[in-house]
Amino acid sequence: MNYSVASLFPTPLIQVEVEEDTSELLGHNQYTVSGEQRFDYKNPGASRRVLEEYPKTKEILLNKFIFVAEKVLGYKKRDYVITTSWFTLTNRGEGSQNHRHKNSFWSCVYYYQEEYSEGTGKILFENPNTDKFDFCFSDCDIEQFNYLNGLVATVAPKPNLLLIFPSYFEHQVTKHNNDTSRSSLAFNIVPLGRWGEGDGSYDQAWFN
């Protein structure tokens, strides 16, 4: 039987290799931990704007997103800003709850550590389209998983890997099974200026 499949309206997970030097991030000592971890740490709520302390790396990462926005996603040229940014810490046996980033446009995770060993917790993304189905199905309903029927997808951390994804994309860190702590940098991005049209338009100049 002849047929074709059009992958309409996919949720993109964009992976970028950062070649520039971001080693300045290795010197920090502040972390934000997940809700499940917060009772185990003395300082569970570190700064939520850590990239303000690393302007060089902040510019590198923002430029990566701008390139993706224009060359991959096809957005018109405009300015963007990194809003919140924070370092995560995951020790052996820990993970994070499933979550998404509200009040944001696109979100990113950057793996800045020099090494991520076997057993390091992965980042797991949930298929957002499953909520659109009236029928609920599970792993046992699938004969062979592929990008059309998968319920989840995982990505293993690699040094200097930058993940870019829509902020509605729900994700979590799977259980970390390594004695070396797992660290990453997460941050959110919003557009500046005017966007949208009609009664769905928004312009920051209205508030100046």
N, C-alpha and C positions, 0 to 999 in steps of 0.2 A: 504494500500500500504506500503510495506516495503521500507525504505530508511535510509540513514545515511548522516550526514553533517560533513565534515571536515573543521574546522576553519583554513584555510591555511594563513600563513603569517600575523598574527594579529599584530596590534600595541599595545605593552604592556604598561599598566599603573600599576606600581608596588607600593604597599602601604606597608610601613614598620613602625612599632611602635618603636620609640627610647626610650629605657628604661634608658639610661644613663642621668646624670644630665647635662642639657644645660642651666640652669637658668642664666648663665652669660650673655646671649643674652638679657635678660630683661633690662639691664642697659644702653643700647645704646640710642643715641638721634639723629641718622642720618637716613634719608630715601631718597629713590629715588621714584619719583612719575611717573605716566604714562604721555604720551604725552597730553592727554586730561586735565590733572590736572596741568601741569607745569606752567600755567599763574597765578595760584591761590596760589603759594607758593613762599616764599622768597628764599629758597634754594632747588630747584627742582633736583639738580644734585649732590647728595652726593656720597661718595666713591663707586666705583664699585668693590672693593676688601676688603670688610668689614671683611671677615673671617680671614684675616691676623692679625687682632687684637684679635682674639679668637682662638688661636692654639689648645686648648683642644677640643673645639666643632668641629673645622675644621677636626681634626683627627677622631673624632667619626663619623661624617657624611661621610667622605671619606671611612672609613672602612665599613660602611653600604653598600655603592655602590659597593665596591670591592667584598664583600660577594655575593651580588646579581649578579654581573657580572660573577662570577665563578660558583656559586651554582645554580642559577636560569637560567641565560642566556647561560651558558655553554661556556663562553669565556676561552681561555687559560690564565694561570696565567701571569700577567704583572703589570706594575706600571701605575698609573693614577695620574692626578693632577687636583685640582680645580682651574679654571682660574678666571673668574669673579664671584663676589658674592655681593649681595645688599639686603637691607631691603626695603620692600614695605610698603606703608601706604595708607589705603583707609578709608575715612570718610563717614558719612551718605550721601546717594544720589550719591556716586561716584562708579565707576567701572574702567575697563581698556579696551583698544582696543584689538581686536584679533591680536595675534602676535606669532612668533616662534623665537627660539634662534639660530641665525646664528653663524658660526665659532665655532661650538661646536659639541660634539659627543652625550652625554647624558645630560639632564638637570634635576634639582631637585627643589622642593619647600618644605620647612620645616615650619610647624606651631608650633612656640615656645611659643605662648601666653598661659597663664594658663587657659584661658577660652575663648570659642567662643560661644556667645549667639545666640538665635533665631533671624533670620533676617540677620545674617552675610553673606556677599557675598560669593558665591561659586566659585570654579574654574570650568570653562566649557571648554571641549575639543571638537574640531570638527573632525568628521570622515574624515581622509585623503583619504579614498578610493573613496569618492564621486567625486573627480576630475578625476578619471579614467573612469567614466561612460560617454557615449555619450549622454544619456538621462538625463535630469534634473528632479528630483522629489523633492517633499516637504512633510511637515507633513501631508497634506491632502491626500496624496497618500498611506499612511500607515494605515492599519486597526489596527494592534497591534504591538507596538514597541518591539524589542528585540535586542540582541547584533549583529545580522546579518544585520538589516536594519536601526538602529539608526543613525540619522544625527549628534547628539551631545550627550555628557555624562557629568554629573556634579558630583562633589565631594564636600561635605561640610567639611570645616576645623575642625579638632579636635586637641586638645593639643598633642604635641609630635608625630604628624603624618608626615612622610616623604614620598613624592611622587617622584617617579623616572620614567622618560619617555624619549623617543628619542627626540632629540632637534628639529626635523622637525615637531613635534606634535603641531599644532596650538591651542592656548588656550587664555582665557581671564578671568577676574574677573567680575562676574555678579554684578548688582547693590547692594550696601551695604545698608541695611535698619535697622541699629542699631546705637544708639548713642555712643557706645563704638567703637573706631577706630579699624579697622581690620589690623593686621600686619602679615607679613610672611617674611621668608628668602628665596631668590632664588639664585641658583648658577649653574654653568656649569662645565662640566668635559670633559677632553680629555685624550687619552692614550699617554703614553710616549714611547720613543724608536722607534722601527721599526714596521710598520704594512702594510698590503697589500702585493701584489706580482707583479712581472713583471713591466710593465710600469705604473701600478697603485700603486706602492709601495712608501713608504716614510720612511725616517730614519733621526732622529734629529742629529745623529752623522755627517751627511754630512755637517752640518752648523757650526761645532765646529772648 
